Amino acid sequence: MIDVRDLVYESPTVRALKGISLHVEPQTITALVGPNGAGKTTLLRCLAALEDPYSGSVIVGGFDTRSDPRAIHALLGYLPDFYGLYDGLSVRRVLSYTARSRGIAPAVTAAAVEKAVLRVGLNDRTDVKAGDLSRGLRQRLAIGQAIVHEPKVLLLDEPAAGLDPQARRDLSVLMVALKDAGMTLVVSSHILAELEDYCSEMIIIEDGMIVGGKPIKVKDVARPRYILEIATARSDLRDFLAARAGIDVIEADEYHALITHSRSAASRARLIRDLLAAGFEVSGFGESTRALEDAYFSQVGQGR
């Protein structure tokens, strides 16, 4: 759905993107992470055909951002980090205006608006003016603007900013529902916990480059990540695990290991039996609940 080749972007004072190449599969949710100033927002704006790169190419849905920017705008939804709302208009009118401006016919605009307000949880505030909404509800309305025209690709820059814990959980549910409905999502944030529930792949941007050179798969239903802990240090822990078929060691030290392994209960039981038989004092073994964080620090640590 998205192909980027050797993308370079320069402002008058800095080269913000330095030869980025990546591919995003259709109907996936990809996390775009990295420290402030790494180039995440610049990359999103290039994907949205809002910035003209110095060199390289960006293809979205088969269209080139240089030659067909309007075609890309038609199939894409974009929520910037700093967005604008018409504060004097009601929620319904804001979304109706957005729907019409995105080419939705008058006869189906009301239905599109109704679907959007239900998705973002504003169906009980359709007559409230945008200027009277709280910070979190304004964020929901902004997301509604980005999806009212049912885009094929959705780019979100810090979408959880200003949301309370319940609203963040609701956002996670919404992201998965949009993916299941056929959208391809790229979600930028520097807070990994916001992305953990719904992203399956991660692109780490640091100093205008992709760490590791390509997206990282962080969730695999068949082969999840597990954390192993042992009570007594063993320098051969990594070698023991790496030598076993069906195990990939992501990182390890003398007390801990982060691995990918089959979800099969029998396979896990067999691994633990073998560890105990080899004299490893297993004190903990369980599925990792911080796949994004584990992957992030393992990749960033390798690059330094």
Secondary structure by P-SEA (a helix, b strand, c coil): cbbbcbbbbbcccccccccccccccccbbbbbcccccccaaaaaaaaaccccccccccccccccccccaaaaaaabbbbcccccccccccaaaaaaaaaaaacccccaaaaaaaaaaaaaccccccccccccccaaaaaaaaaaaaccccccbbbbccccccccaaaaaaaaaaaaaaaaabbbbbbbccccccccccccbbbbbcccccccccccccccccbbbbbbbbcccccaaaaaaaaccccccccccccbbbbbbbccaaaaaaaaaaaaaacccccbbbbbccaaaaaaaaaaaaac
